[in-house]
Amino acid sequence: MRVWTGHTKGWTGHTPRWVVAPAMPYAAVLVLVGTASHLADLLRDGLHPYGWAPTG
């Protein structure tokens, strides 16, 4: 079993915290806005297949 050592992989492990700190909430806001947009579209138009999609 692996134990978390406090070190992260990827760009967040090599980038200063003052850069990562504002980037994470910004990314979270973009995800939330995208989710809200897709849900609003589903509620407005409903769930239906594209015209080119097979229906059988």
Distance bins in CASP14 RR format, pairs under 12 A and 6 or more apart:
PFRMAT RR
TARGET T0000
AUTHOR 0000-0000-0000
RMODE 2
METHOD distances of the structure
MODEL  1
5 13 0 0 0 0 0 1 0 0 0 0 0
6 12 0 0 0 0 0 1 0 0 0 0 0
6 13 0 0 0 0 1 0 0 0 0 0 0
7 13 1 0 0 1 0 0 0 0 0 0 0
7 14 0 0 0 0 0 1 0 0 0 0 0
8 14 0 0 0 0 1 0 0 0 0 0 0
8 15 0 0 0 0 1 0 0 0 0 0 0
8 17 0 0 0 0 0 1 0 0 0 0 0
8 20 0 0 0 0 1 0 0 0 0 0 0
8 24 0 0 0 0 0 1 0 0 0 0 0
9 15 0 0 0 0 0 1 0 0 0 0 0
10 20 0 0 0 0 0 1 0 0 0 0 0
11 19 0 0 0 0 1 0 0 0 0 0 0
11 20 0 0 0 0 1 0 0 0 0 0 0
11 23 0 0 0 0 1 0 0 0 0 0 0
11 24 0 0 0 0 0 1 0 0 0 0 0
11 27 0 0 0 0 0 1 0 0 0 0 0
12 19 0 0 0 0 1 0 0 0 0 0 0
12 20 1 0 1 0 0 0 0 0 0 0 0
12 21 0 0 0 0 0 1 0 0 0 0 0
12 23 0 0 0 0 1 0 0 0 0 0 0
12 24 0 0 0 0 1 0 0 0 0 0 0
12 27 0 0 0 0 0 1 0 0 0 0 0
13 19 0 0 0 0 0 1 0 0 0 0 0
13 20 1 0 0 1 0 0 0 0 0 0 0
14 20 0 0 0 0 1 0 0 0 0 0 0
15 21 0 0 0 0 1 0 0 0 0 0 0
15 22 0 0 0 0 0 1 0 0 0 0 0
15 23 0 0 0 0 1 0 0 0 0 0 0
15 24 0 0 0 0 0 1 0 0 0 0 0
16 22 0 0 0 0 0 1 0 0 0 0 0
16 23 0 0 0 0 0 1 0 0 0 0 0
17 23 0 0 0 0 0 1 0 0 0 0 0
17 24 0 0 0 0 0 1 0 0 0 0 0
19 26 0 0 0 0 0 1 0 0 0 0 0
20 26 0 0 0 0 0 1 0 0 0 0 0
20 27 0 0 0 0 0 1 0 0 0 0 0
21 27 0 0 0 0 0 1 0 0 0 0 0
22 28 0 0 0 0 0 1 0 0 0 0 0
22 29 0 0 0 0 0 1 0 0 0 0 0
23 29 0 0 0 0 0 1 0 0 0 0 0
23 30 0 0 0 0 0 1 0 0 0 0 0
24 30 0 0 0 0 0 1 0 0 0 0 0
24 31 0 0 0 0 0 1 0 0 0 0 0
25 31 0 0 0 0 0 1 0 0 0 0 0
25 32 0 0 0 0 0 1 0 0 0 0 0
26 32 0 0 0 0 0 1 0 0 0 0 0
26 33 0 0 0 0 0 1 0 0 0 0 0
27 33 0 0 0 0 0 1 0 0 0 0 0
27 34 0 0 0 0 0 1 0 0 0 0 0
28 34 0 0 0 0 0 1 0 0 0 0 0
28 35 0 0 0 0 0 1 0 0 0 0 0
29 35 0 0 0 0 0 1 0 0 0 0 0
29 36 0 0 0 0 0 1 0 0 0 0 0
30 36 0 0 0 0 0 1 0 0 0 0 0
30 37 0 0 0 0 0 1 0 0 0 0 0
31 37 0 0 0 0 0 1 0 0 0 0 0
31 38 0 0 0 0 0 1 0 0 0 0 0
32 38 0 0 0 0 0 1 0 0 0 0 0
32 39 0 0 0 0 0 1 0 0 0 0 0
33 39 0 0 0 0 0 1 0 0 0 0 0
33 40 0 0 0 0 0 1 0 0 0 0 0
34 40 0 0 0 0 1 0 0 0 0 0 0
34 41 0 0 0 0 1 0 0 0 0 0 0
35 41 0 0 0 0 0 1 0 0 0 0 0
35 42 0 0 0 0 0 1 0 0 0 0 0
36 42 0 0 0 0 0 1 0 0 0 0 0
36 43 0 0 0 0 0 1 0 0 0 0 0
37 43 0 0 0 0 0 1 0 0 0 0 0
37 44 0 0 0 0 0 1 0 0 0 0 0
38 44 0 0 0 0 0 1 0 0 0 0 0
38 45 0 0 0 0 0 1 0 0 0 0 0
38 46 0 0 0 0 0 1 0 0 0 0 0
38 47 0 0 0 0 0 1 0 0 0 0 0
39 45 0 0 0 0 0 1 0 0 0 0 0
39 46 0 0 0 0 0 1 0 0 0 0 0
39 47 0 0 0 0 0 1 0 0 0 0 0
40 46 0 0 0 0 0 1 0 0 0 0 0
41 47 0 0 0 0 0 1 0 0 0 0 0
41 48 0 0 0 0 0 1 0 0 0 0 0
42 48 0 0 0 0 1 0 0 0 0 0 0
48 55 0 0 0 0 0 1 0 0 0 0 0
49 55 1 0 0 1 0 0 0 0 0 0 0
49 56 0 0 0 0 1 0 0 0 0 0 0
END
